[in-house]
Amino acid sequence: MLSKKEIDQFILKGFVRIDHAFSQETAEAARDILWEDLPCDRSDPSTWTEPVIRLGMYSQGPFIESLNTPALKEAFDQLVGEGRWLPCQSVGTFPVRFPSALPPQDTGKHVDASFPGSDPHNYMEWRVNVRSKGRALLMLALYSDVGEDDAPTVIYEGSHLDVARLLVKEGDSGLSFMELSGNLDELPPRKVVYATGKAGTVYLCHPFLVHSAQAHRGRVPKIMAQPPLLLRGEFSLSDAEGDNAPVEQAILLALEGWMI
C-alpha cells in the first residue's frame, strides 16, 4: 500500500496522506447519520450559528467500514507492525466545523493523549509517554471535502520528533495532555501543512504529531474525525533487533544521542 518514499516521509515528517482510503458512498452514509444528530438544518445555513459542534462516538456500519478498508489495514501493518494494532470498533468524536463569524475556542496546538491519568473521565489528565502507550497512530479521516478555506486541520511537519525529545525526559508516566500542550509553543518552528482532501481521504499521523484546528472560512460544513488506532501495549525503543516499525523508527531517530 505504502511505497518506501511514503514510509520515509512518515518517519521524517510525521504523516502520510492516503487518498480514496474509503469510498465516497461510505462517507455520504456517515454524513447522513451525523446530520440527524446535529441541532441545525442541513439545507439552511442561517441555522449554523456555532463555529463548532462536537458529536460523540459512532459505531454504525459506515463508520466502521470507513476505517477498516483493506488499504488502511495494509498501511497499519506497514507503519505499526502486523498484530500490534487493534481494529477500529468506533469512530469519534466528530468536531463538525461551520462557517461562522464567531471564533472557535479550540484552536490551540496539541498532541492527542493516549492513556488515562488519575481521573479516567477527565481527558485533560490523560497522558502521553515516549513509548506511546495505548496509541499506535493518530488518524485524520475526512468525511466531507475539505479545501484550504474549510478549516483543514493544521499539521506541524516534523513536530513528532520534537515531542519525542520532550517525552523521553518524563519516563513511563509521561506528561498529561495539558502539561504537554503547555510546552508546545517552545518547540522549534515547523512547516505548516493543511489536511485537505476529498471525502474518503485519511491522514495517518505519528501519535506525537502536533496539530491544531482553525476557523472555517468556506461555505460547506467540515466533517472530520480524528480517532486513534489503538496499540497493543507500548512501542519498543530498542533497535538491537533492527526490525522496528516506522513509528518506532521515528522515535529512535528523534532520540539519537539521548538516554532512553
RABEL-V71041 format. One record per run of one state. SS is the DSSP state (2 for helix, 1 for strand, 0 for the rest). FROM is the first residue (numbers start at 0). TO is the last residue. If there is no record, write none. Layout:
ss: <SS;SS>
from: <FROM;FROM>
to: <TO;TO>
This chain:
ss: <0;2;0;1;0;2;0;2;0;1;0;1;0;2;0;2;0;1;0;1;0;1;0;1;0;1;0;2;0;1;0;1;0;1;0;1;0;2;0;1;2;0;2;0;1;0;1;0;1;0;1;0;1;0;1;0;1;0;2;0>
from: <0;3;13;14;18;23;37;44;47;51;55;57;58;60;66;69;80;84;86;90;91;93;97;109;110;114;115;122;125;126;128;134;142;145;146;153;156;158;173;174;176;181;183;186;191;194;196;197;201;206;210;212;221;222;223;225;227;231;245;254>
to: <2;12;13;17;22;36;43;46;50;54;56;57;59;65;68;79;83;85;89;90;92;96;108;109;113;114;121;124;125;127;133;141;144;145;152;155;157;172;173;175;180;182;185;190;193;195;196;200;205;209;211;220;221;222;224;226;230;244;253;259>
